Amino acid sequence: MSDKNEHTLKQLLDNMLDKYKLTDKLDEVDLESHWEEIMGSMINKHTLQLKVQNQKLYLKLDSPVLRQELVYGKTLIIQKVNDFAKKELITDVVFR
């Protein structure tokens, strides 16, 4: 009774998300909701805004000192975010 029109719910949802270009936004929302878990409470407390666009993570922080420290740890941030997402979600971090 196998029909070529049969698909799993996951396949249908993935196709719909791709068609309506919602995958990136869902990844961004998922990253926002788990930011404290990924980076810790201190960094979360000083993060005013985060946005993912064109594989870049844009971070707005309220502390210039913390911003400077995180500039040195860009590769670690990229690694942590991509490990969390289980894919290459970002390739660069831009601080504002």
N, C-alpha and C positions, 0 to 999 in steps of 0.2 A: 504494500500500500504506500510505497514511497512516491511522492510526487515532487517534481522539480520546483514547484512553487512553495514548498514547505521551508520555513526558516525559523530559527530560534528567536525568542523574544529579544535576546541580546543583539542578534544580527539586525533585526528590524529597528531597534532603538539606535544602534550605532549608525545605521544607514540614514535614519531620520536626522540625527544630530549632525552628521556630515553634510547632508543636503541643505539644512538650514544654517549651517556654519555656527553651531552652538557648542562644539567641542571645546574650543579655546575658552569660551566664557565659563563653561562648567569647570574646566581645569583651574581657572582663576578663582572662582568661588570656593572650590575645594581647597586651594592653597590658602586663601584668606581664613577659612574656618579652622585650618590646622596650623596656622603660622606659629602660634605659641608652642605647640608640640614640636615643630620642626626646629625653631630657632631659640626657644627658651622664653621665660616670662620677662626677663629684663629687656631683651630686644623687642619683644611684642609690646611692652609698655611704651617704648619710645617710637614705635612705628605709627605714623599718622595715616599713611596710605600705601597700598601696594597694587600694582597693575602689571599684567602680563600682556605684552603686545609684540608681535614679530619675534618671538623667542627671546625677548628681553624682559627682565624683571625690573620695573621701575619702583624704587623705594623712596618714600618721603619720610624723613626722620626729624624728630624735634631736638636732637642733640648733635651739634657739630663734632663733638669729641667722638661720640659713638660712630658717626658717619665716617670719620677718618679711620677709625679702627676697623670698621667693616670693609673699607676699600682694600685693606691689606688681606682680608679674608674672602675676597670674591670667589675664588675657586672652591672654597669650602661651602659657601652658600649655594653655588651652582650645583655642587655634588649633592648636598643635602636635599635641595628641592627636587632634583631629578631622581634621586633615590626614592623620595616620597611618592612622586608621580609614577614611578616605574617606567619612565620613558624620558626622552630628551625634551623636556618642557621648555627649558631656558638654556641659552648659551652665553648670556652676559647679564650683568647687573649694573643698573644706572642709578646713582644716588642723587636725590634732589634736596 
